[in-house]
Amino acid sequence: MNTVANLDELKLELKKELRQEILAEVLDIIRDEFYPPEEKIRKKFIKKVEEAERRVKEGKFSKYTVEVFEKRFYYIVHPQDLI
């Protein structure tokens, strides 16, 4: 009986580890597909983000309508154009 209990525990542990490995692999694939590596992001875009961060730190920021925001920050709204 003890052997059966050990086998059941082993099965549960293996299932748990397998789920964790599958989840980690799926997350890696999602990151690779949807988040471009930094070296592929256009320098112009990075510069705009850095400038925006600087302005916010200085207390200088603006409010935009959706239309104006899209015109001004097109690459944020359309991430496929980042690379």
C-alpha positions as CSV (number, residue, x, y, z in Angstrom):
1,M,0.0,0.0,0.0
2,N,2.8,2.3,0.8
3,T,4.3,1.8,-2.7
4,V,1.0,2.8,-4.3
5,A,0.9,6.0,-2.2
6,N,4.5,6.8,-3.2
7,L,3.6,6.3,-6.9
8,D,0.6,8.6,-6.6
9,E,2.7,11.3,-4.9
10,L,5.4,10.9,-7.6
11,K,2.7,11.2,-10.4
12,L,1.4,14.4,-8.8
13,E,4.8,15.8,-8.5
14,L,5.7,15.0,-12.1
15,K,2.5,16.6,-13.3
16,K,3.2,19.7,-11.3
17,E,6.7,20.0,-12.7
18,L,5.5,19.3,-16.2
19,R,2.8,22.1,-15.9
20,Q,5.5,24.5,-14.7
21,E,7.8,23.7,-17.6
22,I,5.0,24.0,-20.1
23,L,3.9,27.4,-18.6
24,A,7.5,28.7,-18.6
25,E,7.9,27.6,-22.3
26,V,4.6,29.3,-23.3
27,L,5.5,32.5,-21.5
28,D,8.9,32.5,-23.3
29,I,7.2,32.1,-26.7
30,I,4.7,34.9,-25.9
31,R,7.6,37.2,-24.9
32,D,9.5,36.4,-28.0
33,E,6.5,37.0,-30.3
34,F,5.1,40.2,-28.7
35,Y,8.0,42.0,-27.1
36,P,10.8,42.8,-29.5
37,P,14.3,42.8,-28.1
38,E,15.6,46.2,-27.2
39,E,18.1,46.2,-30.0
40,K,15.3,45.9,-32.6
41,I,13.4,49.0,-31.3
42,R,14.0,52.1,-33.3
43,K,16.4,54.6,-31.7
44,K,14.0,57.4,-32.6
45,F,11.3,55.7,-30.5
46,I,13.6,55.1,-27.5
47,K,14.7,58.8,-27.7
48,K,11.0,59.9,-27.6
49,V,10.3,57.8,-24.5
50,E,13.4,59.1,-22.7
51,E,12.3,62.7,-23.5
52,A,8.8,62.0,-22.2
53,E,10.2,60.5,-19.0
54,R,12.4,63.6,-18.5
55,R,9.5,66.0,-19.1
56,V,7.3,64.1,-16.6
57,K,10.1,64.2,-14.0
58,E,10.2,68.0,-14.5
59,G,6.5,68.3,-14.0
60,K,5.9,69.1,-17.7
61,F,3.3,66.9,-19.3
62,S,0.2,67.3,-21.5
63,K,-3.2,65.9,-22.0
64,Y,-4.2,64.6,-25.4
65,T,-7.3,63.5,-27.2
66,V,-7.1,60.0,-28.6
67,E,-6.6,61.3,-32.1
68,V,-3.8,63.7,-31.2
69,F,-2.2,61.1,-29.1
70,E,-2.2,58.6,-32.1
71,K,-0.7,61.3,-34.4
72,R,2.0,62.2,-31.9
73,F,2.9,58.8,-30.6
74,Y,2.1,56.5,-33.5
75,Y,4.7,53.9,-32.6
76,I,3.2,53.4,-29.1
77,V,-0.2,52.8,-30.6
78,H,1.0,50.5,-33.3
79,P,3.8,48.4,-31.8
80,Q,4.2,46.3,-34.9
81,D,5.9,49.4,-36.4
82,L,8.6,49.5,-33.7
83,I,10.8,47.1,-35.6
